Amino acid sequence: MKEYHTAKILKNITYILVYLYILTIPFLSLEFNFIGLAIGLPELVFFILCPLAVIRIKFSGEKLSIDGLDLFVFGWLLANILSGWHSGFNSIVVTEIIKTAYLVGLYMILKWTITPEVIEKIVKVIILSSLIAALTGVIGFGLRYFSIDTTLSIIRPFPYLIENEIQAKGFTPSPNMLASIIMIGILFLTQQLFNDKKYNLFNILLLAIMLIGFLFTISKTIVCLIIGVVLIWYFHSKLKLSYTMQMITKIVIAGLLTVYILGTHFIIIKKDQNFELLKGDYIAGPALIETASYLMFPSQYWSLKEISFEAISQSFPWGLGTGKFNDFAHKLKKNGSYPTHVPYPDPHSTYLGILSENGLLGLTILFGIIYFVVKHSRKILNDHSANQPIIACFPIIFIVIGIEAISTDVMNFRHYWIVLILLLTSSENFKFLSSKSSNL
């Protein structure tokens, strides 16, 4: 009886620490360096959560299960270790392996901690975390607009509409990171608004604040968000839509996907613009196409794709080694006067990045993870009625993440690992969750 009481107390404490972990994600840039590792607020929470979660499991007597997805997640760590071993261990490789081990550990601790009855609470906390992120972005943008310099935003030349742009980034490393954190909350809240039988003014206000914060990032992720919102509407209304309307929706999504791919890899500017200012951050090479009024240039994303293919051709099938893309990129010599590398180049593509650094094994592991994500997502989407609870948003979020991964390294995004656990837990406990009310 005493052990049961202790396990219950520990269970409640671990839940609180999970909530706290999620709420610290908007503050990723508040970190300190420890033996070459960046330790942020989420990591400090994890250091407390991890041992308590293990102790709770011991007291509860729960049996720990390992499934196919778990094996591929462990395989991702193994792929990092093997590619690093083949290319030669150094401080960069070891650091990246430690980061991967941390994320794998986070995944397993959350899997053994999160239960079906707290999923809706966790979604609420994610929405709150996104709201906090949005508010830090709004504050950063506002301060910069009134010429108050802070680390909550950056200003740089912009190829479209305005000469210089203010981009909110809050307490995160980049505007794109801030946008991705806010996007998850927006998608959850949008799903909830579709589920509500009557308008909820409070949720609409929260959504408006998050949208403002998201727009202030001026991030390419906006296309991913639009695709996500369209998908939420589509799956919510699918049974009521005509065949023609379903086809139109699919064409719109395909069009948005095309815009995202082309828009991130090519820059079109007017000839009278000072494109010298755009070299480096946006323009990565000489003009590819020239018309009477416009020029089309390759972007940094295009340049990094070229570097990725070169890395793959030289290192296949083992890969360069985890974390070694940076050095490889700097060693390549590009023709022309345009700077072709960002100061600290990363692949900026989950698919090509993993293949270039972790080789064929790494890509196989990634496809294995994707397979199980699709499997669990299909189970949720196929079993839902027209009155879909909030868990119907999990598969849509992973469709969006899959698109974002074309031009972003998403494997290190902590908030996406949390959503992965929510997807897994929801799929495995679908009947329990379907019977519950989804009101937030």
VENTA-V253006 format. One record per residue. N is the residue number from 0. SS is DSSP state (A for helix, B for strand, O for the rest). PHI is phi in whole degrees, 0 to 359 (* if undefined). OMEGA is omega in degrees with one decimal (none if undefined). Layout:
# VENTA-V253006
n	ss	phi	omega
N	SS	PHI	OMEGA
N	SS	PHI	OMEGA
This chain:
# VENTA-V253006
n	ss	phi	omega
0	O	*	179.0
1	A	295	179.4
2	A	296	178.3
3	A	296	179.4
4	A	297	178.3
5	A	297	179.5
6	A	297	179.8
7	A	293	177.5
8	A	297	179.3
9	A	297	178.9
10	A	298	179.4
11	A	295	178.8
12	A	294	179.8
13	A	295	176.0
14	A	298	179.9
15	A	299	179.4
16	A	293	175.0
17	A	297	177.4
18	A	300	-179.1
19	A	295	178.0
20	A	303	-179.4
21	A	297	-177.6
22	A	288	178.0
23	A	271	-177.4
24	A	300	177.0
25	A	294	-176.2
26	A	243	-174.5
27	O	298	-176.0
28	O	280	174.4
29	O	275	-171.7
30	B	217	174.4
31	B	226	-177.0
32	B	264	178.3
33	B	227	-176.8
34	O	44	176.3
35	O	86	-179.8
36	B	251	176.9
37	B	277	-179.6
38	B	253	-179.3
39	B	251	-179.6
40	A	301	178.3
41	A	301	-178.8
42	A	292	178.5
43	A	298	176.9
44	A	294	-179.0
45	A	297	-179.7
46	A	298	176.6
47	A	273	-177.6
48	A	298	-172.3
49	A	302	-179.0
50	A	294	179.1
51	A	295	178.6
52	A	296	179.1
53	A	295	178.6
54	A	297	179.1
55	A	300	179.9
56	A	298	179.9
57	A	296	-178.7
58	A	290	-176.6
59	A	284	-178.8
60	O	74	-179.5
61	O	291	175.4
62	O	271	-177.9
63	O	273	-178.8
64	O	253	175.8
65	O	236	179.6
66	O	244	-176.0
67	A	299	179.3
68	A	297	178.5
69	A	301	-178.6
70	A	296	179.0
71	A	288	175.8
72	A	295	174.0
73	A	297	178.3
74	A	297	177.6
75	A	297	175.9
76	A	296	179.3
77	A	298	179.5
78	A	298	177.1
79	A	295	-179.1
80	A	294	-177.2
81	A	293	179.0
82	A	294	177.1
83	A	293	178.1
84	A	296	-178.0
85	A	293	-176.9
86	A	273	-178.8
87	O	107	-178.9
88	O	290	168.4
89	O	216	-175.2
90	A	297	-179.8
91	A	294	-179.3
92	A	298	-178.8
93	A	298	178.7
94	A	299	-179.6
95	A	294	177.8
96	A	295	177.7
97	A	297	177.7
98	A	298	178.7
99	A	295	179.0
100	A	299	178.1
101	A	298	-179.3
102	A	293	176.1
103	A	295	176.9
104	A	297	176.7
105	A	299	179.1
106	A	302	-175.9
107	A	290	178.8
108	A	298	179.4
109	A	293	179.2
110	A	297	-178.2
111	A	277	-178.4
112	A	256	-174.4
113	O	283	178.1
114	O	243	-175.5
115	A	305	-174.3
116	A	290	-179.6
117	A	253	-177.1
118	A	299	-179.0
119	A	294	175.8
120	A	295	179.5
121	A	295	176.8
122	A	298	176.5
123	A	300	-179.7
124	A	293	176.8
125	A	298	177.3
126	A	298	177.6
127	A	297	177.9
128	A	299	177.4
129	A	295	177.8
130	A	296	177.1
131	A	300	178.8
132	A	300	-179.7
133	A	297	-179.6
134	A	295	176.5
135	A	295	177.2
136	A	291	179.0
137	A	297	178.8
138	A	297	179.6
139	A	298	179.0
140	A	296	-178.6
141	A	297	179.6
142	A	297	179.5
143	A	294	178.6
144	A	300	178.7
145	O	264	172.6
146	O	64	174.1
147	O	259	-173.3
148	O	280	175.7
149	O	221	176.9
150	O	275	-178.1
151	O	279	178.7
152	B	206	173.7
153	B	231	175.6
154	B	227	-178.8
155	B	204	178.7
156	B	301	-176.8
157	O	227	-174.8
158	O	284	-172.4
159	O	236	171.1
160	O	67	-176.8
161	O	239	-176.3
162	O	287	178.3
163	B	233	-178.0
164	B	243	169.6
165	B	262	179.0
166	B	243	176.3
167	B	288	173.6
168	O	225	178.6
169	O	55	178.1
170	O	263	176.9
171	O	239	-176.5
172	O	294	-173.5
173	O	205	175.5
174	A	301	-180.0
175	A	295	177.4
176	A	295	178.1
177	A	299	180.0
178	A	299	-178.3
179	A	293	178.7
180	A	293	-180.0
181	A	293	-176.4
182	A	303	-178.8
183	A	299	178.6
184	A	297	178.7
185	A	298	-178.5
186	A	293	177.1
187	A	299	-177.2
188	A	290	176.2
189	A	297	176.4
190	A	301	-179.6
191	A	295	179.6
192	A	295	175.9
193	A	292	-179.0
194	A	282	-177.8
195	O	298	178.2
196	O	281	175.0
197	O	220	-176.6
198	O	296	176.4
199	O	252	-173.9
200	A	297	179.5
201	A	295	178.1
202	A	296	177.9
203	A	295	177.4
204	A	296	177.8
205	A	301	-179.9
206	A	297	-179.9
207	A	298	179.2
208	A	296	-179.4
209	A	294	178.2
210	A	295	178.0
211	A	297	178.0
212	A	300	179.2
213	A	294	-178.7
214	A	297	-179.9
215	O	290	175.4
216	O	285	-175.5
217	O	45	-174.0
218	O	255	174.8
219	O	298	-178.5
220	A	296	-179.6
221	A	301	178.2
222	A	294	177.2
223	A	297	179.1
224	A	297	179.9
225	A	299	177.5
226	A	300	179.4
227	A	298	179.7
228	A	295	178.0
229	A	298	179.5
230	A	294	177.1
231	A	300	178.4
232	A	298	-176.3
233	A	296	-178.1
234	A	291	178.0
235	A	289	-173.9
236	A	253	-170.3
237	A	305	-177.3
238	A	294	-178.5
239	A	263	-174.7
240	O	275	174.1
241	O	287	178.6
242	A	300	-179.6
243	A	297	-179.0
244	A	293	176.7
245	A	296	179.2
246	A	294	178.6
247	A	299	179.4
248	A	298	178.9
249	A	295	177.9
250	A	294	177.7
251	A	298	179.2
252	A	296	177.7
253	A	298	178.2
254	A	296	178.4
255	A	295	177.0
256	A	298	178.3
257	A	297	178.4
258	A	299	-179.6
259	A	296	-177.4
260	A	294	-178.6
261	A	290	-177.0
262	A	292	178.3
263	A	275	-175.1
264	A	254	179.9
265	B	222	-180.0
266	B	240	177.0
267	B	248	-179.4
268	B	227	176.3
269	B	285	-177.8
270	O	294	-178.0
271	O	276	176.3
272	O	282	176.1
273	O	277	-175.2
274	A	283	174.1
275	A	299	-179.1
276	A	291	-175.0
277	A	267	-179.8
278	B	293	179.3
279	O	101	-179.3
280	O	291	-176.8
281	O	235	-175.6
282	B	275	-175.0
283	B	237	-179.2
284	B	178	179.4
285	B	293	-177.2
286	B	301	178.1
287	B	270	-179.4
288	B	225	179.4
289	B	228	174.5
290	O	242	-178.9
291	O	298	-174.2
292	O	240	-171.6
293	B	231	173.2
294	B	232	175.2
295	B	244	-178.0
296	B	246	169.5
297	B	285	179.8
298	B	267	175.7
299	A	302	-179.6
300	A	296	177.0
301	A	295	179.3
302	A	299	179.6
303	A	292	174.4
304	A	294	177.9
305	A	300	179.1
306	A	296	179.2
307	A	298	179.4
308	A	296	177.0
309	A	295	179.0
310	A	296	179.7
311	A	297	-178.4
312	A	296	-177.0
313	A	271	-171.9
314	A	241	-177.6
315	O	296	5.7
316	O	262	-173.6
317	O	279	-174.6
318	O	93	-178.9
319	O	293	-170.6
320	O	114	-176.0
321	O	301	179.6
322	O	84	-174.2
323	O	263	177.5
324	A	297	-178.1
325	A	304	-179.4
326	A	298	-179.8
327	A	298	-178.5
328	A	297	-178.2
329	A	291	-179.2
330	A	279	179.7
331	O	285	177.7
332	O	257	179.8
333	O	253	178.9
334	O	279	178.7
335	O	85	-175.3
336	O	264	-177.2
337	O	279	173.2
338	O	294	-173.7
339	O	249	-179.2
340	O	232	167.4
341	O	291	-175.2
342	O	306	179.6
343	O	230	-171.3
344	O	292	169.3
345	O	242	-177.6
346	O	300	-176.7
347	O	53	171.5
348	O	198	-179.1
349	A	298	-175.2
350	A	291	-179.4
351	A	288	179.5
352	A	296	179.2
353	A	293	179.5
354	A	294	-178.1
355	A	286	-177.3
356	A	265	-174.5
357	A	253	172.6
358	A	72	-176.3
359	A	296	178.4
360	A	297	179.3
361	A	299	179.5
362	A	293	177.2
363	A	298	177.8
364	A	297	179.0
365	A	300	179.2
366	A	296	175.9
367	A	296	177.1
368	A	297	178.8
369	A	298	178.9
370	A	303	-178.1
371	A	288	174.6
372	A	298	178.8
373	A	296	-179.6
374	A	300	179.8
375	A	291	179.3
376	A	294	179.7
377	A	297	179.3
378	A	299	179.8
379	A	290	-176.2
380	A	292	-177.2
381	A	287	-174.8
382	A	268	-174.8
383	O	277	173.1
384	O	274	-179.5
385	O	296	178.5
386	O	272	-170.3
387	O	276	173.1
388	O	286	-172.5
389	O	296	-177.6
390	O	293	176.5
391	A	296	-179.6
392	A	282	-176.3
393	A	302	178.4
394	A	300	-179.7
395	A	296	178.2
396	A	300	-179.0
397	A	285	170.9
398	A	297	179.5
399	A	295	178.3
400	A	299	178.5
401	A	299	177.3
402	A	286	179.1
403	A	302	-176.7
404	O	294	177.9
405	O	298	-176.9
406	O	234	-179.4
407	O	214	173.8
408	O	273	-171.0
409	O	263	-174.3
410	O	295	-179.0
411	O	263	-179.6
412	O	280	-175.0
413	A	301	-175.8
414	A	294	177.4
415	A	287	176.4
416	A	293	177.3
417	A	295	178.7
418	A	295	177.2
419	A	298	177.9
420	A	295	178.2
421	A	296	176.8
422	A	298	-178.0
423	A	297	-178.7
424	A	294	179.8
425	A	295	-179.1
426	A	295	-177.1
427	A	284	-178.7
428	O	233	-170.9
429	A	298	-176.8
430	A	298	179.3
431	A	298	-176.0
432	A	288	-179.5
433	A	295	-177.7
434	O	277	-177.4
435	O	268	174.1
436	O	287	-178.4
437	O	254	-178.7
438	O	290	176.1
439	O	260	none
